[in-house]
Amino acid sequence: MTGRSLVLMVFLASLGGAGASAAPDTTVPTFSAAIYSIRDDGTGRRLVAQPDPPVPNLIRSPDGRSILYTKRSEKPDGDWALFLAENSGANPVQLSPVGTSATIDLPPPAFSPDGQRIAFNTVVGCGFRCGRYTLHLVDRDGTNLRVVGEGAQPSWSSDGRRFAYTSRGGIHLYDTESNVSTQIAPGYRPVWAPRGQRIAFNRTLKGYGVACLVNADGSRMRCAQGHSRSALVWSRDGKRVAFRQATPSRLGIMDSDARLVRYLGNRGRQAHPAAWSPDGKRLAYWYSALFGRVHLLRVDRPRGGVRVITEPSSFLSDLRWQGRTLTYVVSRPEAP
């Protein structure tokens, strides 16, 4: 088996949706997801929760007490339904409408900041590497389901009233009270700051992906100099954005106006930022989410070394920093 084939198999397994385009179960390994925690010095690693029955991948609620996952219908070539349950897998509630296929990883659902509503996608296959995505909004108990429209990649405002998402033409904002969507900028993959009205996103200019920022009303749009930047992660105070640059390969930080840019050095071609520490002095990053590790980097002393805090794992996701403890999700192939 080639490395490329393995990556494709892991991608299909972690996707957890698009039943019409997913490979047969006989060719895709079964994955099992679990939640772990570890101290920032690399000690005290422990299993927090593992759903039963197993799920291939999951997304946690803001309070960490609930999970989203997808489950395939019992029928042949059945659809993938989105469920919300307790971390243990108990008391599942189906959120996606019957007869649709929901996605869990690409693009992922998004909890509102209070955890009471979920924006998620359903997808219909339209050919090779083609999917038509419809964005939905639903309450956590499965009620008040509504269709937002064509779009994906939702990211909520801190007050939970609006979320940004990608649709035809660029970045749109959906107001959950008025049910109105407005386009504010050309681009894709928006990430709303944890404080304020600033939104980071990517845009293609002259054939390259650049990092940009804009206010929620469409004003003060600026794009940083340099290209091939992705994996945009806000600091908790909403003043800085960490990013991954592919060419040349390095991590970096820019301010909320995309004017001041500082590079943190070459950390490997697969390195990309994952979460800021509460005090903003350290940056946790993945060195390849696929069979990777978690690294911690001092942003004030980037040449002072890097602490590796986890052993190699399978697919890593949803890294969070709480005090001196980090929690994250690991999806591993189950033994045949």
N, C-alpha and C positions, 0 to 999 in steps of 0.2 A: 504494500500500500504506500502510495506517495504521500509526502507531507501535505501537498495541496488537497489530496482526497480526504485526509484526516481533518483538515481545517473545514472542508465543505461539510463533512458529516457532523462535526461539532456545531457548525453554524445551523444546520437543519434541526438538530436536536434542541439547541438553545432557542431557536425561533419560536417553537411551541405553537405555531399557528399556520395559517394559509394551508389548510388541509388539502385544497385542490392542487397545490404545487409541491407538497411535501413528499419526500421519497418514501417508498414502502417501509413499514416497520422492520422488515427483515434486513434492510441495508443500513439502518440507523441505530446506533447503540442506545440503550435506555439509560437516561441520566437521572440522578437523584440529587436534589438540592437540600442544603442545610445551612443554618445560620451559626456563625462562630464569633467569639470575642477574643481579644488579646490585648495585653497592656502595651503601651508605647515603647517599652524597653524589650519587647519580644518575649516576655514571660507570661505565664498564666493563661495560655490558650485553652479554651474550653468550648464545648458544644452548647449552644444556647437553645436551639430547637431544630427538630427535623420532622417535617410533616409525615403523617401516616394516614392513608397510603402515600407512597413517594410521589413527588412532582419533579419534573425535569428542570424547572427554573422557577424563581419567585421574585416578587417585589414587595418590600415591606411598607407598611403604613408609616406616617410620620412619628407616631408614638411607639412603633416597633412591636405592637401587639397583634397586628393582623397582617395577612399576606394576600397577594393576588397571584393567581396561577391559572394556567389553561389545562383543560382536560378534553380529550377527544371522545366523541360520541361512540357508543357501543356498536353502532351500525357500520357496515363496510364503507370505507371512504367517508366516514362521518366528519362533521365539522368540529372545530376546536372552540369550546365555550370558555368564557372568562368567569372565574369564581373568586369570591372573597371568603376567607375563613380565618379562624384563629391560627396562631403559629403552629400549633400541633396538628392542624388540618381539620379540627373539629368544627361543626356547625357551618358547613359551606353554603354560600348563597350564590346562585348564578346571576351574573350581571349582564351578559351579552344576550341579545335577542336570539330566539330559536331560529335556526336556518341560516345563521351567519357564522363565519370563522373569525375568531378574535386573535390578535397578536399579543405576545408577552414580551418580546425582546426587540424586535425591529419592525416598527417603532414600539417602545414600551408604553404602558399606561402611566398615568400620572395622578397621584393623590392631590387633592386640595390641601393647603397647609394645615387645616383642622382635621383632615382625614375623613371628612363626611361625604365628599364627592370624588368621583373618579372620571377622568377623561381617558378614553381608550379608543382603539381602532379595530374595525373589522376590515377584512381584505377579500377581494375576489380576484382570482388569477386571470390574467389576460394574455398569457403566452410565456415564452422563455424569459425568466428574470423580469417579469412584469406583474404588477399587482395594482389594483385600484383600491385606494384606502378611503374609508368613510370614518369620520371622527364622531364619537358619541359622548354624551355626558349622562351620568347616572348617580343616584344616591347610593351609599354603601349598603343599604338594605335591599337594593334592586329596584326601587321605585323611582318615579320621575325620570324615566329614560327618555332622552331626546336625541335627535340627530343634529349635529352642528353643521355638517356638510363635508365636502371633499377636503381632506387634509390629514396631517400627521404631526408627530413630534410636539405634543403639548407641553407647555411650561407655565406654571401658575404664578400669579402675582402674590406678594406677601399677604395681602388682605383677603385673598381667596375670591375676589369678585370677578376677576378676568383671568384669561390665560392666552399666551401667545402660541401660535402654531404655524406650520408650513403648509401653504396651499398654492394653487396656481397664481403666479405673479409675485410670490414672495412671502414675507412675514405678515400674518394677520393677527388681530386681537379679537377675542370673543368675549362679550359682556354677558355674564350669566343671568343678570337681572333683566336686561332689555332684549336678550337673545339676538343681538346685532353683532355682526362681524365687520371689521374695518381693516383694510390693508394699510400698513405703516411703513414698509421698507421692502426693497428687493432682497432676496436671500433665502436662507434655509437654516434649520436646526437652531431655533431660538433658545436662550437660557436667561430667564428673568432673574435679576439680582435679588438676594434674600432681603434686601431693604431698598426702598425707593422705587423709582420708575424706569430704571435703566435696564436695557435688554441687550445682551451680547448675542451675536449670530455669525454665521458664515455667509460669504457671498463669493460668487465666481467672477473674477475680473481678469481679462486677458488670458483666460484659460487656466488661472490659478485660483485656489481657495484662499481668501483673505479673511481676517477677523475684523468684525465691525461692531459698533455699539450705537444704540438709538434710544431716545426716550419713548415712552408708551404712546405719546401723542404724535410721534413721527419726527420730532424736532431733534436737533443736535446729533445728527447721524455723522459718524466718523469711522473710517476704516484705517487700520494700522498699516504702516509700511511693512513690506515683507509678505511672503506668500506661503502656501501649504501649511496653514495653521488650523488646528482643530482641537477637539476635546477641551472646550472652554469651561472653566470652573471658577465660580465667584468666591472671593473671600467672604467671611460672614458679615463684615461691615459694609460690603457692597462697593468697596473702593478699588479693588484690584481683581484682575482676571488672569488665572494661570492658563497656559496653552501648551500644546505640543506643536512643534514645527518639524515637518518631515524633511524639508530641503533648505539648508542643511539640517541634519537631525539634532534637535536640542529642545529642552524645556525653557519656558520663559514666562514673564509676568508683564502685564501692561496695566496702566491706570484706566479708570472708567471713561476717559475721553480718548483712549487709544493713542495718546501722544507720547507718554513716557514708557519705554519698553526696556526691560532688563532681561538678559539671558542667564540661565542657570547651568549652562554647560551641556555637553553631550552625555546623556544618560542612557544611550542605546536607542536603536531605531524603533524599538517597540515600546519605549517608555511613554506614558501619558498620564497627566495629573488626574487625581481621583477625589481628594478632599483636603481642605485646609484645617489646621489645628484651630481650636477656639481662640487662641491668642494671636493667630495670624503669623506666627514665627516659623512654623514648619508646614511642609507640604507633603502629603502622602501621595505616592504615585505607584501605578502598576508598572512592573516590567513585564509586559505582555500579559493581558488578561487571560490568554489561553495558556494553560500550564505555567502560570506565572507566580510572582511573589509580590508582596507589598513592601515598598521602600519608604523611608522617611528622610526628608531633606530639609536642612536648615536654610530657609530662604535668605536669612541675614548673613549666613556664612556658607554659601554653596560650595566652597572649596574645602570645607572642613570635614568632608566625609559624609557617607550615607549609611544609615542604619537599616539593615534588612531584618524585618520583624516576622516574616512568615516563611515556612518551608514551601517548596514548589507544590502547587495545587493544580486542580483542573480549572475549569472556567470560573473566574472571579468576577464579582459584581457588587454593586450597592454598598460601597465602603462608607462608613460613617464614623465620625470622631466625637466622642462624648467624654469631656474631661481628659483623663490619661488613658482611656480605653477606646479601642477601635473595634467595630463590629463589621462583618462582611458576609456575603453569601458565596458558598462554594457549590458548584454543580459538578459531580463526578460520574463517570460511567459506572453502572452497576455491574457486578460480576455476572457472567453468563450462567 
